[in-house]
Amino acid sequence: MDLDFLASLEALLKERYKERPEGSYSTKLFEAGPQKILQKVGEESIEYILDAQNADKEKAVYEGADLLYHFMVSLVAQGWSLGDIIQELKKRHRS
């Protein structure tokens, strides 16, 4: 499993947030604001749930990727990080 990719994606999203390159979908989301970003997280969540309930792995994986991307965009827009989520998961985990 290549979890380093998530760190690279998060770094790219932070760069896009700061630089706002023209033509970037991430820039479009950041400029639309937190409400629009969170709306996209909700939409992608529902799409993932529906596909997972139908046991359609191909579609569920596709929508899961969309969900994770938009979730990460929401974290960056709020000034938070995947590290914050990981720390919370670690606190909850009992060996």
Contacts in CASP RR format, 6 or more apart in sequence:
PFRMAT RR
TARGET T0000
AUTHOR 0000-0000-0000
METHOD contacts of the structure
MODEL  1
MDLDFLASLEALLKERYKERPEGSYSTKLFEAGPQKILQKVGEESIEYIL
DAQNADKEKAVYEGADLLYHFMVSLVAQGWSLGDIIQELKKRHRS
6 72 0 8 1.000
6 82 0 8 1.000
7 82 0 8 1.000
9 69 0 8 1.000
9 72 0 8 1.000
10 72 0 8 1.000
10 75 0 8 1.000
10 76 0 8 1.000
10 81 0 8 1.000
10 82 0 8 1.000
12 26 0 8 1.000
13 26 0 8 1.000
13 72 0 8 1.000
13 73 0 8 1.000
13 76 0 8 1.000
14 76 0 8 1.000
16 24 0 8 1.000
16 26 0 8 1.000
16 27 0 8 1.000
16 30 0 8 1.000
17 26 0 8 1.000
17 30 0 8 1.000
17 76 0 8 1.000
17 77 0 8 1.000
20 27 0 8 1.000
20 30 0 8 1.000
20 31 0 8 1.000
21 27 0 8 1.000
26 73 0 8 1.000
29 36 0 8 1.000
29 37 0 8 1.000
29 40 0 8 1.000
29 70 0 8 1.000
29 73 0 8 1.000
29 77 0 8 1.000
30 37 0 8 1.000
30 73 0 8 1.000
30 76 0 8 1.000
30 77 0 8 1.000
33 77 0 8 1.000
34 74 0 8 1.000
34 77 0 8 1.000
34 78 0 8 1.000
37 70 0 8 1.000
37 73 0 8 1.000
37 74 0 8 1.000
37 77 0 8 1.000
38 74 0 8 1.000
40 70 0 8 1.000
40 73 0 8 1.000
41 67 0 8 1.000
41 70 0 8 1.000
41 71 0 8 1.000
41 74 0 8 1.000
42 70 0 8 1.000
44 63 0 8 1.000
44 64 0 8 1.000
44 66 0 8 1.000
44 67 0 8 1.000
44 70 0 8 1.000
45 67 0 8 1.000
47 63 0 8 1.000
47 66 0 8 1.000
47 67 0 8 1.000
48 60 0 8 1.000
48 63 0 8 1.000
48 64 0 8 1.000
48 66 0 8 1.000
48 67 0 8 1.000
51 59 0 8 1.000
51 60 0 8 1.000
51 62 0 8 1.000
51 63 0 8 1.000
52 60 0 8 1.000
72 82 0 8 1.000
75 81 0 8 1.000
75 82 0 8 1.000
75 84 0 8 1.000
75 85 0 8 1.000
END
